[in-house]
Amino acid sequence: MKATAWGQRMRWTALISAVALQGVLVLPAEAAWPTHVLTAVEKDHPLPEVWLGVGYEHIRKSANITREWVQRDANGSPTTAEDIRELAFSEYQHRLNIDLRAGIFRDLELHIRAPIILAYKSQIAFADGVEGTSTIWGTDNANDPNYDYRYPITEVPASRERAGFGDMTFGLSWSPFVDAKDEAYPTLTLTGDLIAPTGSRRDPADIAALPDQAGKGGMGQGQTIFDLSVGLSRRMRLGTPALDPYVVLGARIPVATSAQKALGMQPPPSGRAKVGVDVIIHEVPEKEELYSVDLGFSFRYVGIGRTYSELSDYLPNLDQTRVPANRADPSIAADAVTYNDYADPRNYTTAQDGTNCGALVGVPCGELNRVDEHMEMQGSFALLLKPSKWLMFRGGVQVGFVTNHLITAEKVGEDTDPEGSNATCGGSPCAGRVNASNSRGEDERSPYYDPRYDQPGRRLRAEGIFTLTAFANLAITF
């Protein structure tokens, strides 16, 4: 009896060990897609693995634009500031991506991406039921000389078109641990990318983006972006079907070019996290066949910065520091902007004959905006088809939402007078307020502040932001 029981234990142990060993032997080298890197100079890969691919993306975005507006009672006295509907914003983009990935050492990959924006178009229109009451354009609410801030902002409806070469990505990915090679560790992938300002710079005031122009406006961001990330994945089951969950954490640090800094750009840093799972449906490692489904969810935090907003192509670029106090003597600076000052092209950063921004003649629209912090959330579905070692296809969709946030939140300026100073500016204490000329004769006002839409009670906000991306990538692998 004891010998029989011992023999049964030995047979079960041998069977389990054989199954485990077989599972280890057939465990594939490829990790989950976000952590997978190409390799070279290994026993099974003495030559570099190389992927040469082309991809297409169709990106759509829509948003509602609301505005803080002071409500008044029957006597005309202000009561509350409410967010009211103003505009409907939409944009789409067709993008072609040329990708090169190559293993240059053991689990060390070099990758390069060159984007070509085939077409980009954005447009603004009145929100439903707003056309007769808009505070932006075409009504007494938008054009009333009795109120300094009711000079028309921009023409509605309007659109912009852009196209051209984008900003290239150069990067390295390294996996010091790969679970297929050492089951004691999960796959760990470190990635460092540099996004270079190779594309034609996107200038919000570029009249080439107007729909009646022969050319198209540029799409380059005018930034050098350092993108760093770390990813982990772990195959949870031997054989197929199997699950390969992953997590990726990353951050972006952008640095504006000198040309963008001259426009006042202060690009915001951002941080992101993505969790997901690769569902391995079918795999034949010896033939390098792989079919899988990728389900993921990500969120990204974007900080405060002066950058592109939904309305940056449409807003005028008033420079309040150019507004004189004595209109007969422009050398005297003013502390306030009046209705007639908005109609003077000399008070704007950009002026060009033959252009107009709404009712303003001789000045094109286009202004970088101070955009408030916000969160972007996105769910994704992707299908990977790799029928052989020579060919790979990956396609899917991404659906996203963005939290509501201010898109015109510029500060009037910065008070630099010391607290408790007895100095006066224009008959009032210098300290505690922003002055055109402070106690040291300095202008404390921001040249990017426009009282029409940056002052609290008049600011613009993006709400109900929805994004949709469809993508397809085809690569030759060898």
C-alpha positions in Angstrom: 0.0 0.0 0.0 2.8 2.4 0.9 4.8 1.5 -2.2 1.7 2.1 -4.4 1.0 5.5 -2.8 4.7 6.5 -3.2 4.6 5.5 -6.8 1.5 7.5 -7.5 3.1 10.6 -5.9 6.2 10.1 -8.1 4.1 9.8 -11.2 2.1 12.9 -10.4 5.4 14.8 -9.6 6.9 13.8 -12.9 3.8 14.7 -14.8 3.6 18.2 -13.2 7.3 18.8 -13.7 7.0 17.8 -17.4 4.1 20.1 -18.0 5.9 23.0 -16.2 9.1 22.3 -18.2 7.2 22.2 -21.4 5.5 25.5 -20.5 8.9 27.1 -19.8 10.3 25.8 -23.1 7.4 27.3 -25.2 7.1 30.5 -23.3 7.3 33.2 -26.0 9.9 36.0 -26.0 7.5 38.8 -26.7 6.2 40.7 -23.7 3.0 42.7 -23.6 2.9 45.3 -26.4 3.7 48.4 -24.3 6.8 46.7 -22.8 8.0 44.7 -25.8 11.5 45.7 -27.2 13.5 44.3 -30.1 16.9 42.7 -29.4 20.2 41.8 -31.1 23.5 40.0 -30.4 21.9 37.0 -28.7 22.0 33.3 -29.4 18.6 33.3 -31.1 19.1 36.8 -32.6 22.7 37.3 -33.7 21.5 39.9 -36.1 19.4 42.9 -35.1 15.6 42.5 -35.1 14.2 45.2 -37.4 10.6 46.5 -37.9 9.8 48.9 -40.6 6.3 50.1 -40.5 3.7 52.6 -41.7 0.7 53.7 -39.6 -2.4 55.8 -40.1 -4.3 57.7 -37.4 -7.6 59.4 -37.6 -8.1 61.7 -34.6 -11.3 63.6 -33.7 -12.1 66.0 -30.9 -15.2 67.9 -29.9 -15.9 70.3 -27.0 -18.4 72.8 -25.7 -17.1 76.3 -25.0 -18.8 78.1 -22.1 -18.2 81.5 -20.7 -18.4 83.1 -17.3 -20.9 85.9 -17.6 -22.1 88.3 -14.9 -25.9 88.2 -14.4 -27.7 91.4 -13.5 -31.0 92.1 -11.7 -33.8 94.4 -13.0 -31.9 97.4 -11.8 -28.8 96.5 -13.7 -26.8 95.6 -10.6 -24.5 92.5 -10.9 -25.7 89.5 -9.1 -23.8 86.3 -10.0 -21.4 85.0 -12.6 -22.7 81.8 -14.4 -21.2 79.6 -17.1 -23.3 80.0 -20.2 -23.1 78.2 -23.5 -21.2 79.9 -26.3 -19.5 77.8 -28.9 -19.3 74.3 -30.3 -15.7 73.3 -31.2 -14.6 70.4 -33.4 -11.4 69.2 -35.1 -10.1 66.2 -37.0 -6.7 65.1 -38.2 -5.4 62.5 -40.7 -1.9 61.5 -39.7 0.6 59.1 -41.4 3.4 57.7 -39.3 6.6 56.2 -40.6 8.2 53.9 -38.0 11.6 52.3 -37.7 12.4 49.9 -34.8 15.7 48.1 -34.5 17.4 46.0 -31.8 20.9 47.3 -31.3 22.0 45.1 -28.4 20.5 42.6 -25.9 17.0 43.8 -25.3 18.0 47.3 -26.3 15.9 49.0 -29.0 16.3 52.1 -31.1 13.1 53.6 -32.5 12.4 56.6 -34.8 9.0 58.0 -35.8 8.4 60.5 -38.6 4.8 61.9 -38.6 3.2 63.5 -41.7 0.0 65.4 -41.1 -2.0 64.8 -44.2 -4.9 67.1 -43.1 -6.0 69.0 -40.0 -9.1 71.1 -39.7 -10.7 72.8 -36.7 -13.9 74.9 -36.6 -16.0 76.9 -34.2 -19.8 77.5 -34.5 -22.5 78.9 -32.2 -23.8 76.4 -29.7 -27.5 75.5 -30.2 -29.8 78.4 -29.5 -26.9 80.9 -28.8 -26.7 82.8 -32.1 -29.0 85.6 -31.1 -27.5 86.1 -27.6 -23.8 85.3 -28.0 -21.3 87.4 -26.0 -18.6 86.5 -28.6 -20.0 87.8 -32.0 -22.9 89.3 -33.8 -25.2 90.6 -30.9 -25.5 93.6 -28.5 -24.1 91.3 -25.8 -20.9 91.0 -27.9 -20.8 94.6 -29.2 -21.8 97.4 -26.8 -19.7 100.6 -26.4 -21.3 101.2 -23.0 -19.2 98.3 -21.6 -15.4 98.4 -22.1 -15.2 94.6 -22.5 -18.0 94.2 -25.0 -15.9 94.7 -28.2 -16.4 91.6 -30.5 -13.9 88.9 -29.9 -13.9 86.8 -33.0 -16.0 86.0 -36.0 -18.3 82.9 -35.8 -18.4 80.5 -37.5 -14.8 80.1 -38.5 -12.3 77.4 -39.4 -8.6 76.7 -39.8 -6.7 74.2 -41.9 -3.1 72.8 -41.4 -0.9 70.1 -42.8 2.7 69.1 -43.2 5.6 67.3 -41.6 5.4 66.9 -37.8 7.8 66.6 -35.0 10.0 63.4 -35.1 10.6 61.1 -32.2 14.0 59.5 -31.4 14.2 57.1 -28.5 15.7 54.1 -26.8 13.9 51.3 -24.9 15.8 48.8 -22.7 14.5 45.7 -20.8 17.0 44.7 -18.1 14.6 41.9 -17.2 12.4 39.8 -19.5 10.1 37.3 -18.0 10.5 34.9 -20.9 14.2 34.6 -20.2 14.0 34.6 -16.4 10.7 33.7 -14.9 11.8 35.0 -11.5 11.3 38.6 -12.7 8.6 40.4 -14.7 9.5 42.3 -17.8 10.8 45.7 -17.0 11.2 48.3 -19.8 12.7 51.7 -19.5 12.1 54.2 -22.3 13.6 57.6 -23.1 12.3 59.5 -26.1 13.2 62.9 -27.5 10.6 64.6 -29.6 12.4 67.2 -31.7 10.9 70.3 -33.2 11.4 69.1 -36.8 8.0 70.2 -38.1 7.0 73.6 -39.5 6.1 75.6 -36.4 2.5 76.1 -35.5 1.9 79.8 -35.1 -1.7 80.6 -34.0 -1.6 83.9 -36.0 -0.3 82.2 -39.2 -2.8 83.4 -41.9 -1.7 80.4 -44.1 -4.1 78.4 -41.9 -7.1 80.4 -43.1 -9.3 78.3 -45.4 -9.1 80.6 -48.4 -5.3 80.5 -48.5 -3.3 78.4 -51.0 -0.9 77.0 -48.4 -1.6 75.3 -45.0 -0.5 76.3 -41.5 2.3 74.4 -39.8 1.7 71.6 -37.3 5.0 71.5 -35.4 4.7 72.1 -31.7 7.8 74.2 -31.5 9.0 72.3 -28.4 11.8 69.9 -27.5 10.0 67.2 -25.4 11.7 64.8 -23.1 9.5 61.7 -22.6 10.5 59.2 -19.9 8.5 56.1 -19.0 8.9 52.8 -17.1 6.7 49.7 -17.9 6.1 46.3 -16.2 4.4 43.3 -17.6 4.1 39.6 -16.6 2.7 36.6 -18.5 0.2 35.0 -16.1 -0.3 31.6 -17.7 1.6 29.2 -19.9 0.2 28.3 -23.3 -2.9 29.9 -24.7 -5.2 31.6 -24.1 -3.2 33.6 -21.6 -3.2 37.0 -19.9 -0.2 39.4 -19.9 -1.2 42.4 -17.7 1.0 45.6 -17.8 1.4 49.0 -16.2 3.2 52.0 -17.7 4.1 55.2 -15.8 5.5 58.2 -17.7 6.2 61.9 -17.7 6.8 64.6 -20.3 9.0 67.6 -19.8 8.6 70.1 -22.7 11.0 73.0 -23.5 9.8 75.6 -26.0 12.0 76.8 -28.8 13.2 80.4 -28.8 10.6 81.3 -31.5 7.8 79.9 -29.3 9.1 81.6 -26.2 9.0 84.9 -28.1 5.2 84.3 -28.4 5.0 83.7 -24.6 4.8 79.9 -24.7 5.2 78.1 -21.4 4.4 74.5 -22.3 3.0 72.5 -19.3 4.6 69.3 -18.0 2.5 66.2 -17.8 2.4 62.8 -16.1 0.6 59.7 -17.2 -0.3 56.1 -16.2 -1.7 53.2 -18.2 -2.9 49.8 -17.1 -4.1 47.1 -19.3 -3.8 43.5 -20.4 -2.8 41.6 -23.5 -5.0 38.6 -24.1 -3.0 36.1 -26.0 -5.4 34.2 -28.2 -3.1 32.1 -30.3 0.6 31.6 -30.4 3.1 29.4 -32.2 6.6 30.5 -30.9 8.6 28.4 -33.4 6.9 30.1 -36.3 6.7 33.5 -34.5 2.9 33.6 -34.9 1.0 35.7 -32.4 -2.6 36.9 -32.2 -3.7 39.0 -29.2 -6.1 41.6 -28.0 -5.0 44.6 -25.9 -7.4 46.3 -23.5 -6.2 49.3 -21.7 -7.1 52.4 -19.7 -4.9 55.4 -19.2 -5.1 58.8 -17.6 -2.8 61.9 -18.0 -2.4 64.9 -15.8 -1.6 68.2 -17.6 -0.3 71.1 -15.6 -1.0 74.8 -16.1 0.8 76.4 -19.0 0.6 79.0 -21.8 0.1 76.9 -24.9 -2.4 75.9 -27.6 -6.1 75.7 -26.6 -9.2 75.0 -28.5 -9.5 78.7 -29.3 -5.9 79.7 -29.7 -6.4 80.0 -33.5 -9.4 82.2 -33.1 -8.7 84.7 -30.3 -7.1 88.2 -30.9 -3.6 88.8 -29.5 -4.1 92.1 -27.6 -1.0 93.4 -25.8 -2.3 95.6 -23.0 1.2 97.1 -22.4 0.9 98.9 -25.7 -2.3 100.8 -24.7 -1.4 104.4 -23.9 -3.0 106.3 -21.0 -3.1 109.5 -23.0 -4.3 108.6 -26.5 -2.7 111.9 -27.7 0.6 111.0 -26.1 1.3 107.2 -26.6 4.4 107.5 -24.3 2.1 107.5 -21.3 1.0 104.0 -20.3 -2.6 103.1 -19.3 -3.8 101.0 -16.4 -7.1 100.1 -18.1 -8.2 99.1 -21.6 -11.3 100.9 -23.1 -13.7 99.9 -25.8 -12.0 102.0 -28.5 -8.5 100.6 -27.6 -9.7 97.1 -28.8 -10.3 98.6 -32.3 -6.7 100.0 -32.6 -4.3 97.6 -34.5 -1.3 99.2 -32.8 -2.4 97.6 -29.5 -1.9 94.0 -30.8 1.1 91.8 -31.0 0.6 91.0 -34.7 -0.6 93.3 -37.4 -0.9 92.5 -41.1 -2.7 94.3 -43.9 -5.6 92.5 -45.5 -6.4 90.5 -42.4 -9.1 90.8 -39.7 -10.0 89.2 -36.4 -13.8 89.6 -36.2 -14.6 93.3 -36.3 -10.9 94.2 -35.9 -9.3 95.1 -39.3 -5.6 94.7 -39.9 -4.9 92.1 -37.3 -5.1 88.3 -37.7 -6.5 86.1 -35.0 -4.1 83.9 -33.1 -3.1 83.9 -29.4 -1.5 81.3 -27.1 -3.6 80.9 -24.0 -3.0 80.1 -20.3 -4.7 76.8 -20.0 -5.7 75.5 -16.6 -4.7 72.0 -15.3 -6.8 69.1 -16.3 -7.0 65.3 -16.6 -7.3 63.2 -19.8 -8.8 59.7 -19.5 -8.8 57.2 -22.3 -9.9 53.6 -22.9 -8.3 51.6 -25.7 -8.9 48.4 -27.7 -6.3 47.0 -30.1 -5.9 43.8 -32.1 -2.5 42.4 -33.0 -2.0 40.0 -35.9 1.4 38.5 -36.5 0.9 35.6 -38.9 4.7 35.1 -39.4 8.1 36.5 -38.5 7.9 38.7 -41.5 4.7 40.6 -41.1 2.8 42.4 -38.3 -0.5 44.3 -38.2 -2.0 46.2 -35.2 -5.1 48.3 -35.3 -7.7 49.6 -32.9 -9.6 52.5 -31.4 -9.2 54.8 -28.4 -12.0 56.8 -26.8 -11.2 59.6 -24.4 -12.7 62.2 -22.1 -11.1 65.4 -20.7 -12.2 67.1 -17.5 -13.7 70.6 -17.8 -11.1 73.4 -17.5 -10.5 77.1 -18.2 -8.8 77.8 -21.5 -8.3 81.5 -20.9 -6.9 82.0 -17.5 -4.1 84.5 -18.0 -3.2 86.7 -15.0 -3.4 90.5 -15.4 0.2 90.7 -14.3 2.4 90.5 -11.2 2.6 93.0 -8.4 6.3 93.4 -7.6 6.1 96.4 -5.2 7.1 95.5 -1.7 4.3 95.1 0.8 3.9 98.1 3.1 5.5 100.5 0.6 4.2 104.1 0.8 4.8 104.8 -2.9 1.9 105.8 -5.0 1.1 105.1 -8.6 -1.4 107.4 -10.3 -2.7 108.6 -7.0 -3.2 105.1 -5.5 -0.8 102.9 -3.4 1.5 101.0 -5.7 1.5 97.9 -3.5 -1.4 95.5 -3.7 -2.2 96.1 -7.4 -0.7 95.6 -10.9 0.5 99.0 -12.3 1.4 100.2 -15.7 4.3 102.0 -13.9 5.2 100.8 -10.4 7.3 102.4 -7.8 10.4 101.6 -9.8 8.9 102.7 -13.1 8.4 99.1 -14.3 5.3 97.8 -16.2 3.8 95.0 -14.1 1.1 94.0 -16.6 1.2 90.8 -18.7 1.3 91.4 -22.4 -0.8 88.3 -22.9 -3.8 89.4 -20.8 -7.0 90.4 -22.6 -9.7 91.7 -20.2 -12.4 90.5 -22.6 -11.8 86.9 -21.9 -9.1 86.5 -19.3 -10.7 88.5 -16.4 -12.7 86.4 -13.9 -16.3 86.7 -14.8 -15.6 86.7 -18.5 -13.3 83.7 -18.9 -13.8 80.8 -21.4 -14.0 77.2 -20.4 -13.9 73.9 -22.4 -16.4 71.4 -21.3 -17.7 68.0 -22.5 -14.5 67.2 -24.3 -14.6 64.0 -26.2 -11.8 62.4 -28.3 -11.8 59.5 -30.7 -8.8 57.9 -32.4 -8.8 55.1 -34.9 -5.4 53.7 -35.9 -3.8 51.0 -38.0 -0.2 50.0 -38.3 1.5 47.6 -40.8 5.1 46.5 -40.4 7.6 44.3 -42.2 9.6 42.5 -39.5 12.9 40.7 -40.0 
